[in-house]
Structure formats: structure tokens, C-alpha cells
Amino acid sequence: IDILVNNAGILEEGLKPIDRFSDEDLDRIVETNEKGTMRCMRAAAQKMQAGASIVNVASIAGVKGCGGAAYVASKAAIVGVTKHTALRFQATGIRCNAICPGNIITPMTSGTNPAALDPDMIGAMSTHSNLRTPSCTAEDVANVILFFASDESKAITGQAIVTDFGAML
């Protein structure tokens, strides 16, 4: 295996904050976002050699805390395990990096019901970001994935790169 891209991700409805998340949401989100990524890396690493690249799609939520608590926790875990994996395999020449997109225009995000969003969480997020900044497209994120997967990025490992057009600066 030369390249592994972990791009699975699910959200809870409403971006529930830490004092309102449900255990069911937490279990479902961690199972997919965190455990799924870790299981794929464990399996692929057994078949990877020097020059291989692992690219994990985390989220700006995992870096800045913006989003529902369960989602934020799962994506922050991806940033941490990316750094762990880069450290673990640095001597063997296997790279591991994470991309942390802001909002991406996908069916999952486009189908968000504004009435279901937690107003306290949305309010907190809006004071720390530029909501007029454009959202990424899937192609924008794919281009960064291609860079990390290519030899053009062979000197980069253990990094979490934010791709959000500067919305969270």
C-alpha cells in the first residue's frame, strides 16, 4: 500500500455542545470518525513501506473546537493520532499528515437543518470566525490530499494543515 486516505466523517444533528451531547451521538461518531481511522491505519501500516503516505481528513473543529462536542472530540483525536503515527513510523519513511478543512460543500453539510442547530454553539462559533468566507469544495480538499499523497510533500510528516480560506484566523 502506497497511499491511505482516511476520509470518513459523520456529524451529530444540531452541533450539540458539551453540556447537551448524547451518549448515542458520541458512540456513533467516535466509532466512525476516530476508531474507523485508527483501524484503517493499523491495517494499512502492516503493508506499507518507505515512501508511503497516510492522509487523514480531520476538521477545523478538531483544531479550534468549533462544532458539536462529540464531533470536535473525534476530529481532535484524529489530529493527535496523526502526530502519533508520524512519530511511530518516521524512522521507516512512512509519512502521516492530517487535513483540517473548514466547512465543505457536500450533501452532508448542505442538508443541515438550520432550525436544529444549537443557537448557543452557533453564536459562539460566529464570534470567532468570518462566516462570509467561502466554504471549501470537495475538489479543494482533494487537491491538498493529492499533495500529501505525492512525493512533492515527502519532507512533511506529522502536520495538521487547516484548509478553510482563512475563516478561522
N, C-alpha and C positions, 0 to 999 in steps of 0.2 A: 504494500500500500504506500503510495507516494503522497497522497493528499487526503486529509479527512476534514470535512466541513460539517460542524455541528450547528444546524440552523433551526432546530425545533424551538418553539416557544408558544406558550399559551398564557392568557391573562385571566384574572378574575373579573367578573362583571362589576363595574362601578368604581374601580380603583379604591378598594376599601383600606382605610388607614389602620395603623397598628391597634387601635382600640376598637376596631369593628370587623376585623377579618374573621372568617370562619375556619375551623379546623379542616373542613371538607375542601375548601379552596386551597388551603395551604398544602394538604396532602397531594391533591391533584396537580398543582403547579410544580411543586418540588419533584414529584415523580417524573414529570416530562422534562422540565427545564434543567434541573440540576442532575438528578440521577441518570436520566437518559444520556446526557452529555458525558458524564463520567463513565458510564458503562461503554459507550462507543469508543471513548479514548482508551480505556483499558483493553478492549478487544483489538483495536487497530494498532496500538503500540507494539503488540506482540508480532506484528507483520511489517513493521516499519524499519527502515534503515537510514543511515546518514543521508541528509538532504530532504527527508520527508518533512511535511508541514501539516500541522493541525491548526485549523482556524475555527475558533468558537465565536458564535454570534451571541453576545451578551446584550447589554442595553445601557443607554444613558441612565436608566433607572438604577442600575447596579452601581453606578459611579456617583450619582448626585442624589439618590434617594427619592426621585420623583416618580410617583406611581403608587399602586396599591402595595401594601406591606408584604404580602406573600410573593408577588412578582418581583419587587425590589430585592427581597432576600434571595430568591432563586437566581437572579441575574448577578447580584454581588458575589454569590458563591461561584459563578462561572468565571468572574474576574480573578478570584482567589485561586481556583483550581487551575486556571490558565498559567498563572505565575508559578504555582507548584509544579505543574507538568513541564514547563520550560526549564525550571531548575533541575528537575529529576533527569531530564534527557539531554541537557546541554552538552555533556561530555560525549554523547553519542551522535550529535549533529542533527537531532530531531528538534524542529522548532515548534513552538506553540504560542499563538497570539490570539487576542480577542478583539473583535469589532464591537463598539458600543453605539449603535445607531440611536438617534432620537426617534421621533415618530416616523414611521414608514407607511406610505400609502399602500395598504393591502386590503383584501376583503375583511380580515380580522379587525383592523382598526377602523375601516370605513363603516363597518356595521355596528359601531358603538352607539348605544342609545344614550344621548345626552342627558335625558331625564334620570338615568340610572347612576350617573356619576356622582360620587360623594362631593358635595359642594365645599366642604372644608378642605378636602385634599386638592381639589381643582383650584381653590383660592390660594392655597399655599404655593402650589406649583406656578401659578400665574405671576406671583410676585418675584419669582426667581428665574424667569425665562422670558424670552421675546417670542410671544405667541404669533407674531406676524412673520417670523422667519419661515421659509418654505419647508415642507416635510421632504424627507428623502424618498426616492423611489426605490423599488427593488433593484433596479439597474445600478443606482448609485452605490448601494451596499455590495452588489455583486462585483463591481469594479474594484472595491477595496479587498474583497475576498480573493479575487484573481491576483492582485498584487501580493498579498500574503502567501498565496499558494505558489507563486512563481519564485524563480531564483533571483529575481530583482530585489527581493526582500531577505536574501539569505543571511544578512547581518543582523536581522531583527528577531528577537525572541523574548517572550515574557512580557509583552506590551499589550496594553488595552488602549485602543485608539477610538476616540469619540468621532462619530460622523453625524453631525446634526446641523450643519451650516452655521455653527456658532450660536445656536439658540440658547444654550445653557451657559454661555460665558458670563 
